[in-house]
Amino acid sequence: MLRGLSAAFRRSLDRDQQLRAQVLSNAHGPPQLRVDGVVRDIVACHAAFDVRPGDKLYLPQDERVRIW
């Protein structure tokens, strides 16, 4: 049992270290931000999926990035 817990702990440490290295050295964002981080800024997504305050993907309109 201890061996399994140790492996799970080590795996989580490896993931954290790997994510940190990726963020510091790679031009691409981590996978979890490639979609969720983008759609939060799109007004049409909020409307299409009925995203409301309190939902995980909700972002107040004054905080959304606007390019055009």
Secondary structure, DSSP 4 states (H G I P E B T S, - for coil): -HHHHHHHHHHHHHHHHHHHHHHHH-SSPPHHHHSHHHHTT-HHHHHHTT--TTSTT---GGGS----
